[in-house]
Amino acid sequence: MALVDLVRQASVSLLALGLCAAPAVAGDSAQFDAIGYSEDGRYFAFEQFGIQDGSGFPYSEIFLIDLDTDDFVGGAPFRARIDADGADLGDARSEAIEMAQDALAEHGISRPALPIVLRGDGELNDEGLSIAYGIPSYGLAATEGEYELGLDIFKAPSSQDCDLFEGDPMGFALTRRTKGQSDELHRDARVPASRNCVITYKFHGVFNPFNAYDDASAVAVLSVWSHGFEGPDRRFIALPAGAR
C-alpha cells in the first residue's frame, strides 16, 4: 500500500475515533409550560423543566407570581431535581407539582392560560426582541386591539462574577406600546444572581387567561439565555404586560 494511502487511512481512523470519543456539546434548553391563572387573573403559575447540562439530571421548577406586585408568592419557586443517572424527567415534574400543589390551590390556580402569541424554537429570521399581538375574539373574528412589546438589552451590574464571560451580564427593559402610547413596564437596575451570566433575552410568548377579552392579565414570557457548563442555558421569566 502506498504511503499516501496509509496516511489517509490513519487520518480517517483517528477522525472516526475522535468523533466517537468526543462528548456532545450542548447547553440546557429548558422547556416552558403555562400552568394557569387564578379565576380573577391576579396570579399566574408556570413550570420550566429539562435536563441539566453537566450532570444530566432531570429537573422541574414551578413559579407562582402575583401580577399586581410582580413578586413570587406561596413559597415559590418550587424546585425538584433527581440526582441519579438515567432518572426520568416525568418523575422530576411530578415531584415539583406535588411540592407546589398546596400553594396552587391556595391561590386558586384553576383558569387555563392561553398562548395568544408564541415563538417556537424553530422559527426562522426572528431576532426575538419585539412581539406584536391582539386579543383573540370569537372564532375567526378579528382580534381586538393592537399591542407591541419591545426589549432593550444592556450590560448591568450583578453579584455574579462573570469576568470569565467578558464582564457584566446583560439586563433588559420591557416596553409596551399601544394606541400611540409607550410605557416602560420594567427596567433592570441590577441583574439578579438567579439569572447567572446572561447572554441575551428573547420573547417566548404572551399568555392570557381563558375567556379574557382584554389584556389586563397578559403575561410576557422571556427566554433568558446564560453561559452554562456545556453551552448556552435557557430559563424563563414571566412579567406582567397588561394594563392592570
Backbone bond lengths (Angstrom), bond angles and torsions (degrees), N, CA, C in turn:
res aa  C-N    CA-C-N  psi(-1)  N-CA   C-N-CA  omega(-1)  CA-C   N-CA-C  phi
1 M - - - 1.474 - - 1.522 109.36 -
2 A 1.330 117.80 135.54 1.459 122.49 -178.77 1.514 110.42 -65.05
3 L 1.364 115.29 150.93 1.460 120.70 -179.21 1.527 111.62 -57.11
4 V 1.359 117.40 -41.69 1.460 119.88 -178.55 1.527 111.31 -63.02
5 D 1.366 115.96 -33.89 1.466 118.47 177.92 1.517 111.46 -70.20
6 L 1.360 116.54 -37.23 1.457 119.72 177.72 1.524 111.20 -64.08
7 V 1.337 116.58 -41.87 1.460 120.72 179.44 1.521 110.30 -64.48
8 R 1.363 116.52 -42.36 1.460 120.34 -179.43 1.527 110.43 -64.01
9 Q 1.350 115.71 -42.86 1.462 119.18 -179.30 1.525 110.84 -64.75
10 A 1.334 117.03 -41.20 1.463 120.28 179.23 1.521 111.03 -64.94
11 S 1.348 117.01 -38.78 1.465 120.50 -179.56 1.514 111.21 -64.76
12 V 1.338 115.55 -42.65 1.455 119.79 179.39 1.528 110.56 -63.66
13 S 1.336 116.48 -41.20 1.461 120.28 -179.66 1.515 111.36 -64.49
14 L 1.344 116.17 -42.62 1.464 119.61 179.32 1.516 111.59 -65.69
15 L 1.355 116.94 -39.04 1.460 120.67 178.55 1.514 110.55 -63.28
16 A 1.336 116.08 -44.18 1.460 119.82 179.77 1.523 110.87 -63.59
17 L 1.338 116.10 -40.27 1.452 119.75 178.92 1.516 110.68 -64.23
18 G 1.328 115.70 -40.43 1.459 119.83 179.27 1.495 112.25 -64.66
19 L 1.333 117.24 -40.49 1.454 120.70 179.69 1.511 111.39 -65.55
20 C 1.341 115.92 -36.39 1.455 119.13 -179.64 1.514 111.57 -72.83
21 A 1.358 116.11 -35.38 1.449 119.76 -174.59 1.514 112.80 -82.99
22 A 1.352 117.49 -26.90 1.462 119.97 -174.16 1.520 111.19 -72.23
23 P 1.327 117.70 132.99 1.462 119.44 177.30 1.512 110.70 -72.31
24 A 1.329 116.41 153.42 1.463 120.60 175.07 1.522 109.31 -68.25
25 V 1.328 116.38 134.03 1.453 121.45 179.26 1.523 108.06 -100.98
26 A 1.299 115.88 110.23 1.460 119.63 -178.10 1.508 108.72 -154.74
27 G 1.311 115.82 144.75 1.455 119.76 177.17 1.515 110.94 -84.66
28 D 1.293 114.22 -171.68 1.463 122.41 -176.70 1.527 107.20 -107.98
29 S 1.319 116.56 102.87 1.456 122.03 -177.15 1.517 109.41 -100.04
30 A 1.328 116.17 93.94 1.468 120.47 -179.63 1.524 110.69 -60.51
31 Q 1.319 115.60 153.24 1.456 122.86 174.68 1.533 108.91 -107.37
32 F 1.336 115.22 158.35 1.471 121.45 -173.23 1.526 110.49 -116.06
33 D 1.336 115.30 139.15 1.455 120.66 173.95 1.526 108.54 -137.60
34 A 1.326 116.67 119.69 1.464 121.10 177.57 1.520 108.19 -81.09
35 I 1.327 117.33 115.36 1.457 121.35 -177.94 1.524 110.66 -77.68
36 G 1.339 117.70 -44.57 1.449 119.15 177.02 1.513 113.09 150.76
37 Y 1.332 114.30 -175.21 1.459 124.24 -178.70 1.529 109.60 -117.74
38 S 1.329 114.50 164.22 1.464 119.87 163.98 1.525 108.19 -74.61
39 E 1.327 117.07 161.66 1.467 120.55 -177.06 1.526 112.59 -59.54
40 D 1.341 117.58 -33.58 1.461 120.19 -179.85 1.529 112.97 -86.27
41 G 1.339 117.24 0.89 1.460 121.03 177.41 1.511 114.92 77.45
42 R 1.331 117.82 7.47 1.469 119.32 -177.02 1.527 112.61 -80.61
43 Y 1.329 117.20 -34.62 1.463 120.74 -174.79 1.528 110.08 -111.58
44 F 1.316 115.46 141.78 1.462 122.04 -178.63 1.521 108.32 -132.94
45 A 1.334 115.88 135.21 1.458 121.16 -179.77 1.520 110.17 -125.37
46 F 1.330 115.03 141.16 1.469 119.81 175.74 1.516 110.24 -146.38
47 E 1.333 113.99 162.85 1.457 122.06 178.62 1.520 109.19 -122.10
48 Q 1.334 116.62 142.94 1.459 121.36 165.30 1.530 107.03 -121.93
49 F 1.324 116.09 141.88 1.459 119.11 -173.52 1.526 109.87 -151.69
50 G 1.329 115.77 159.75 1.459 119.60 179.14 1.512 111.69 170.05
51 I 1.332 114.73 -161.62 1.456 123.26 178.15 1.520 107.73 -114.60
52 Q 1.317 117.19 120.88 1.461 121.68 -174.74 1.520 111.18 -67.68
53 D 1.348 115.56 132.97 1.462 117.99 178.02 1.530 109.15 -70.47
54 G 1.304 115.37 153.57 1.463 120.39 -176.91 1.512 111.68 85.83
55 S 1.335 117.21 -64.79 1.468 120.34 -176.23 1.521 112.72 -82.58
56 G 1.333 116.85 -33.72 1.458 120.49 -173.68 1.517 113.28 77.61
57 F 1.343 117.52 13.81 1.465 121.09 -178.12 1.534 110.54 -86.87
58 P 1.327 118.49 140.19 1.471 120.98 177.36 1.528 110.67 -77.07
59 Y 1.328 115.12 146.41 1.454 119.78 -179.63 1.523 110.23 -142.91
60 S 1.322 115.13 160.15 1.455 122.44 173.11 1.518 107.61 -148.01
61 E 1.335 116.25 139.70 1.460 121.90 179.79 1.525 108.82 -134.91
62 I 1.324 116.64 131.42 1.466 121.87 -177.56 1.527 108.94 -116.88
63 F 1.333 114.77 132.34 1.460 122.53 -177.41 1.525 109.18 -118.81
64 L 1.314 115.93 140.64 1.462 122.90 178.35 1.524 107.22 -129.09
65 I 1.345 116.78 119.11 1.462 122.16 -169.38 1.520 110.78 -120.39
66 D 1.328 115.67 136.15 1.459 122.58 169.99 1.530 106.90 -87.36
67 L 1.322 117.94 111.72 1.464 121.31 -175.92 1.526 112.32 -71.77
68 D 1.340 117.75 -18.37 1.463 120.10 177.00 1.524 111.97 -74.69
69 T 1.334 116.40 -33.43 1.474 120.42 -176.87 1.517 112.76 -111.97
70 D 1.337 117.53 -10.41 1.469 123.13 -175.95 1.530 111.01 57.72
71 D 1.324 116.07 42.86 1.463 122.32 179.21 1.523 110.07 -126.48
72 F 1.357 115.83 154.31 1.451 119.95 170.24 1.527 109.26 -70.32
73 V 1.323 115.87 147.51 1.461 121.17 178.28 1.522 109.28 -135.23
74 G 1.345 115.21 167.31 1.459 120.73 172.98 1.513 115.79 68.26
75 G 1.339 116.59 17.35 1.462 119.31 -178.47 1.511 114.83 89.13
76 A 1.335 117.00 2.18 1.457 120.49 178.54 1.541 110.22 -67.15
77 P 1.339 116.75 155.32 1.467 127.48 2.48 1.524 113.05 -81.95
78 F 1.332 114.34 157.01 1.459 122.99 176.84 1.524 107.64 -108.27
79 R 1.325 116.47 121.60 1.467 120.63 -171.77 1.526 110.36 -121.41
80 A 1.314 114.90 131.45 1.461 120.95 175.66 1.524 108.89 -129.92
81 R 1.328 115.69 135.84 1.469 121.29 174.66 1.519 107.11 -144.16
82 I 1.325 116.31 135.19 1.457 120.55 179.83 1.522 108.06 -102.49
83 D 1.326 115.82 108.52 1.465 121.59 -174.80 1.522 110.24 -87.13
84 A 1.323 114.92 70.45 1.462 120.47 179.20 1.521 108.55 -150.76
85 D 1.318 116.18 136.31 1.459 120.52 178.10 1.527 110.05 -61.32
86 G 1.332 115.31 132.86 1.457 120.44 177.83 1.512 114.04 76.79
87 A 1.324 117.83 10.16 1.468 120.33 179.65 1.523 110.20 -63.86
88 D 1.321 115.76 152.26 1.460 121.83 -174.50 1.525 111.12 -89.21
89 L 1.341 116.01 133.90 1.465 120.87 178.81 1.527 111.01 -61.42
90 G 1.319 116.99 -38.30 1.464 120.42 179.51 1.514 112.37 -59.07
91 D 1.331 116.83 -34.05 1.464 119.77 178.94 1.525 110.74 -68.38
92 A 1.320 117.02 -39.91 1.466 120.56 177.81 1.521 110.48 -64.07
93 R 1.320 117.34 -40.49 1.461 120.66 179.81 1.530 110.76 -67.17
94 S 1.307 116.73 -40.18 1.472 120.22 177.99 1.523 110.89 -63.85
95 E 1.325 116.20 -39.38 1.460 120.24 179.56 1.524 111.13 -64.76
96 A 1.337 117.33 -41.29 1.461 120.86 -179.71 1.521 111.12 -65.84
97 I 1.325 117.85 -43.47 1.466 120.01 -178.22 1.527 110.52 -67.46
98 E 1.334 117.05 -32.08 1.464 119.87 176.04 1.529 110.37 -66.53
99 M 1.338 116.38 -39.69 1.462 120.40 178.17 1.535 111.01 -63.86
100 A 1.335 116.14 -35.62 1.468 121.08 -172.81 1.516 113.81 -91.32
101 Q 1.331 119.39 -11.10 1.461 120.74 -166.12 1.528 113.48 -61.63
102 D 1.337 118.05 -36.24 1.464 119.01 -179.98 1.525 110.88 -66.56
103 A 1.339 117.21 -42.41 1.466 120.76 179.48 1.521 111.04 -67.21
104 L 1.327 117.68 -38.76 1.461 120.73 178.52 1.526 110.55 -64.43
105 A 1.333 116.21 -40.38 1.466 119.95 178.69 1.524 110.69 -69.08
106 E 1.322 117.25 -42.25 1.470 121.51 -178.80 1.527 111.11 -60.55
107 H 1.344 117.14 -35.83 1.463 120.99 -177.89 1.530 112.25 -97.66
108 G 1.323 116.10 10.65 1.460 120.87 170.41 1.513 114.89 66.88
109 I 1.327 117.19 37.30 1.469 119.55 -178.68 1.528 108.75 -77.45
110 S 1.322 115.20 92.79 1.468 120.76 -177.28 1.519 112.41 -138.40
111 R 1.311 118.05 -7.82 1.465 121.90 -177.75 1.529 109.53 -94.35
112 P 1.318 119.54 123.63 1.465 120.48 -177.30 1.522 112.63 -59.22
113 A 1.320 114.91 146.79 1.467 121.88 174.59 1.520 108.34 -101.54
114 L 1.331 116.35 125.54 1.464 121.30 -176.87 1.525 110.61 -106.40
115 P 1.341 117.63 134.76 1.463 119.58 173.80 1.531 109.62 -77.30
116 I 1.323 117.50 112.47 1.460 118.76 178.53 1.526 111.06 -88.45
117 V 1.323 117.44 -17.56 1.458 122.17 167.42 1.527 106.14 -155.59
118 L 1.329 116.57 138.56 1.460 120.36 -171.50 1.527 109.17 -144.86
119 R 1.328 116.02 135.74 1.470 121.78 178.29 1.525 108.77 -104.64
120 G 1.328 116.26 119.01 1.458 120.33 176.55 1.519 111.25 -82.17
121 D 1.339 116.12 156.04 1.463 120.03 -179.16 1.520 112.66 -65.19
122 G 1.321 117.05 -21.44 1.455 119.42 -178.44 1.516 114.67 -95.40
123 E 1.327 117.39 6.64 1.458 119.76 -177.70 1.522 110.29 -67.39
124 L 1.330 116.35 134.98 1.466 121.66 -176.48 1.524 111.24 -87.82
125 N 1.325 114.94 149.35 1.470 122.62 170.48 1.524 112.65 55.22
126 D 1.318 116.23 43.73 1.465 120.42 -178.82 1.523 108.59 -120.66
127 E 1.335 116.66 110.43 1.460 119.80 179.86 1.524 111.63 -76.46
128 G 1.335 117.27 -16.21 1.450 121.16 172.84 1.508 116.02 77.62
129 L 1.325 118.70 11.18 1.459 121.04 -173.74 1.524 113.39 -99.93
130 S 1.312 118.10 -3.87 1.462 120.80 175.63 1.519 108.72 -148.03
131 I 1.330 115.36 155.83 1.454 119.89 179.54 1.527 107.64 -153.17
132 A 1.320 116.74 133.92 1.464 121.92 -177.40 1.527 109.40 -121.80
133 Y 1.330 116.50 147.62 1.460 119.64 -175.60 1.524 110.05 -163.02
134 G 1.317 114.79 165.88 1.458 123.33 169.39 1.513 108.25 -128.37
135 I 1.317 116.79 172.39 1.459 120.91 179.68 1.524 108.80 -90.46
136 P 1.344 118.33 122.30 1.460 120.82 -177.34 1.524 112.13 -59.25
137 S 1.332 114.89 143.30 1.453 121.34 175.99 1.522 107.72 -107.73
138 Y 1.329 117.85 -160.29 1.457 121.18 -178.58 1.527 110.94 -75.68
139 G 1.331 116.09 136.56 1.460 121.47 171.84 1.508 113.33 51.86
140 L 1.348 115.98 -124.62 1.453 121.86 -178.09 1.517 112.67 -94.95
141 A 1.312 116.99 10.76 1.469 120.01 179.06 1.522 110.27 -64.84
142 A 1.314 115.66 155.47 1.458 120.89 -178.90 1.523 110.76 -63.51
143 T 1.318 115.66 152.39 1.460 119.56 175.41 1.524 110.26 -70.04
144 E 1.321 115.36 159.64 1.457 121.59 179.81 1.523 109.75 -104.27
145 G 1.335 116.54 131.67 1.457 121.06 175.78 1.513 112.65 79.02
146 E 1.316 115.12 162.31 1.465 122.44 175.56 1.521 107.96 -131.72
147 Y 1.328 115.13 120.70 1.452 121.42 -177.77 1.527 108.82 -128.12
148 E 1.322 115.95 145.08 1.458 120.58 175.98 1.519 108.88 -138.49
149 L 1.321 115.50 132.65 1.454 121.98 175.00 1.523 108.65 -111.57
150 G 1.322 116.10 141.25 1.454 120.89 -179.90 1.519 111.48 -133.33
151 L 1.335 115.88 149.80 1.456 122.55 178.28 1.521 110.22 -113.23
152 D 1.322 115.85 135.57 1.458 123.14 169.03 1.521 106.44 -115.21
153 I 1.335 118.13 123.82 1.464 122.37 -173.54 1.529 108.86 -113.87
154 F 1.340 116.02 134.76 1.466 120.48 -174.37 1.527 109.16 -153.22
155 K 1.335 116.47 158.71 1.455 120.91 175.85 1.525 109.63 -70.31
156 A 1.330 115.57 139.51 1.462 120.70 -177.91 1.523 109.09 -144.69
157 P 1.327 117.75 151.94 1.470 120.48 -179.98 1.521 111.93 -67.73
158 S 1.329 114.91 156.90 1.459 121.73 179.65 1.516 108.45 -156.59
159 S 1.323 116.61 157.58 1.464 120.26 173.88 1.522 111.63 -78.34
160 Q 1.329 117.20 -10.36 1.454 121.42 177.23 1.522 110.29 -74.92
161 D 1.330 117.51 139.79 1.456 122.13 175.43 1.529 108.13 -87.56
162 C 1.332 115.83 104.36 1.463 120.69 -176.14 1.531 112.06 -112.01
163 D 1.335 117.38 19.58 1.466 120.20 -177.86 1.526 111.60 -59.01
164 L 1.324 116.46 -33.59 1.465 120.21 178.61 1.523 111.32 -60.93
165 F 1.344 115.92 -25.90 1.465 121.39 -177.90 1.531 110.69 -110.21
166 E 1.315 116.31 38.56 1.467 123.37 174.00 1.524 112.65 69.30
167 G 1.334 116.87 39.46 1.450 119.60 167.96 1.507 115.45 93.31
168 D 1.331 114.81 -147.33 1.458 121.38 -169.97 1.528 112.33 -59.11
169 P 1.345 116.61 143.98 1.463 120.07 172.57 1.528 109.95 -73.48
170 M 1.315 115.19 174.89 1.454 121.18 -176.81 1.527 110.74 -98.52
171 G 1.337 115.18 136.15 1.451 122.04 170.71 1.524 109.32 -105.79
172 F 1.330 116.52 -178.04 1.460 118.71 -178.53 1.524 111.01 -149.39
173 A 1.313 114.69 159.51 1.463 122.86 168.59 1.524 107.44 -122.78
174 L 1.328 116.02 140.77 1.464 122.88 -179.96 1.521 108.64 -113.10
175 T 1.327 116.26 126.54 1.461 121.98 -178.70 1.516 110.06 -121.61
176 R 1.327 116.08 139.36 1.461 123.56 177.57 1.521 109.04 -113.99
177 R 1.338 116.20 130.64 1.459 120.85 -179.94 1.525 109.40 -124.23
178 T 1.325 115.84 130.88 1.458 121.28 174.49 1.524 109.21 -158.52
179 K 1.317 116.20 143.05 1.464 123.09 178.03 1.527 111.66 52.19
180 G 1.323 116.02 40.23 1.453 120.71 177.39 1.512 114.68 75.98
181 Q 1.322 117.17 3.08 1.456 120.83 -178.77 1.524 109.85 -109.53
182 S 1.325 116.34 139.93 1.458 121.82 179.60 1.523 109.66 -119.33
183 D 1.335 116.52 128.57 1.465 121.76 -179.41 1.526 109.21 -128.60
184 E 1.325 116.14 130.88 1.460 120.25 175.89 1.523 108.36 -84.43
185 L 1.330 116.03 118.89 1.461 121.46 -176.51 1.520 112.84 -90.56
186 H 1.327 116.17 -26.47 1.470 119.79 -176.57 1.525 108.89 -157.95
187 R 1.331 116.10 142.87 1.470 121.47 171.56 1.524 108.23 -146.47
188 D 1.316 117.17 126.54 1.457 121.37 178.51 1.523 110.60 -73.01
189 A 1.338 116.45 126.63 1.460 120.74 166.77 1.529 109.24 -88.02
190 R 1.337 115.24 -36.04 1.464 123.30 173.60 1.521 108.45 -138.19
191 V 1.307 116.66 154.66 1.463 121.16 176.24 1.529 108.00 -90.74
192 P 1.323 118.62 120.83 1.467 119.71 178.50 1.522 111.49 -57.78
193 A 1.319 116.36 141.82 1.463 120.43 -179.77 1.522 111.83 -59.98
194 S 1.340 116.73 -25.55 1.470 120.70 -179.18 1.523 112.62 -63.56
195 R 1.340 117.16 -21.63 1.469 119.91 178.21 1.523 112.66 -83.76
196 N 1.332 117.40 -7.12 1.462 122.10 -179.42 1.534 110.96 63.71
197 C 1.315 117.08 -151.97 1.471 121.37 -176.84 1.527 108.66 -91.58
198 V 1.330 115.36 90.91 1.468 121.64 -169.54 1.524 111.18 -71.75
199 I 1.339 114.95 134.84 1.460 121.98 174.09 1.524 110.11 -90.31
200 T 1.346 115.72 -50.43 1.464 119.88 -178.75 1.520 110.21 -164.58
201 Y 1.321 114.99 174.25 1.464 123.67 177.07 1.525 108.43 -127.42
202 K 1.321 116.34 149.15 1.462 121.42 174.28 1.524 109.17 -143.21
203 F 1.330 115.64 151.48 1.461 118.96 173.84 1.521 110.07 -71.10
204 H 1.325 115.34 131.19 1.461 120.87 172.12 1.525 110.03 -97.34
205 G 1.342 116.81 -37.86 1.456 119.03 179.67 1.509 112.00 173.19
206 V 1.318 114.95 178.70 1.464 123.27 174.64 1.523 107.11 -128.57
207 F 1.341 116.03 132.86 1.458 122.19 -177.60 1.516 110.13 -119.07
208 N 1.326 115.61 152.21 1.456 122.83 179.92 1.531 108.41 -142.05
209 P 1.324 118.90 154.48 1.466 119.49 177.42 1.530 111.60 -66.28
210 F 1.296 115.55 148.80 1.463 122.35 173.82 1.529 109.75 -55.38
211 N 1.346 115.30 134.35 1.470 122.88 179.41 1.531 113.33 63.92
212 A 1.339 116.83 27.35 1.468 120.06 173.46 1.525 108.23 -95.08
213 Y 1.317 116.60 132.25 1.463 120.40 -177.87 1.528 112.00 -117.57
214 D 1.345 114.99 26.21 1.453 121.68 167.26 1.526 106.31 -146.11
215 D 1.330 116.56 -179.02 1.462 119.31 -176.01 1.529 111.99 -105.70
216 A 1.340 117.80 20.73 1.454 120.58 -174.71 1.529 112.85 -57.41
217 S 1.316 117.71 -35.10 1.469 121.63 -177.76 1.523 112.58 -111.02
218 A 1.330 117.20 19.67 1.466 120.13 179.53 1.525 110.55 -61.36
219 V 1.321 115.64 140.81 1.458 122.65 179.82 1.529 108.43 -124.26
220 A 1.335 116.04 128.67 1.460 121.23 173.86 1.526 108.33 -93.29
221 V 1.311 116.41 127.51 1.459 121.60 178.56 1.527 108.36 -108.02
222 L 1.324 115.81 125.20 1.457 121.85 -179.35 1.517 110.29 -110.91
223 S 1.331 116.27 138.53 1.454 121.38 165.43 1.518 108.08 -80.06
224 V 1.324 116.40 132.55 1.464 122.22 178.62 1.525 107.21 -114.77
225 W 1.318 116.11 112.90 1.465 121.31 -178.72 1.520 109.52 -100.59
226 S 1.336 116.79 125.58 1.460 121.41 -179.87 1.529 110.23 -131.43
227 H 1.326 115.36 165.01 1.460 120.46 177.66 1.520 109.29 -70.43
228 G 1.338 115.99 129.03 1.449 121.44 -179.62 1.510 112.15 -120.62
229 F 1.313 115.15 -173.99 1.461 121.55 -175.91 1.525 111.88 -68.50
230 E 1.328 117.14 -40.01 1.464 121.13 -175.98 1.520 112.86 -114.09
231 G 1.320 117.85 -0.16 1.463 121.77 -176.74 1.513 108.68 155.76
232 P 1.331 117.91 -169.56 1.471 120.26 179.60 1.535 111.21 -64.52
233 D 1.331 115.50 135.04 1.463 122.52 176.39 1.522 109.36 -107.05
234 R 1.326 116.23 141.54 1.461 120.68 176.88 1.514 110.93 -112.90
235 R 1.345 114.48 133.76 1.453 122.04 167.69 1.528 106.99 -130.89
236 F 1.328 117.70 -178.67 1.464 121.30 -176.52 1.526 110.91 -129.48
237 I 1.317 115.69 149.43 1.455 121.76 166.64 1.525 107.72 -130.65
238 A 1.324 116.05 150.97 1.469 122.16 -179.61 1.518 108.23 -123.99
239 L 1.327 116.57 134.02 1.460 122.05 -177.30 1.518 111.27 -130.61
240 P 1.335 117.18 143.46 1.469 119.45 173.45 1.524 109.70 -59.31
241 A 1.324 117.05 131.92 1.469 120.98 -178.06 1.517 112.34 -128.20
242 G 1.329 117.48 -0.06 1.459 120.44 -177.34 1.508 112.73 -99.10
243 A 1.329 114.63 179.56 1.464 121.81 -178.88 1.518 108.83 -95.61
244 R 1.337 117.21 72.28 1.473 121.68 -178.58 1.536 109.82 -76.42
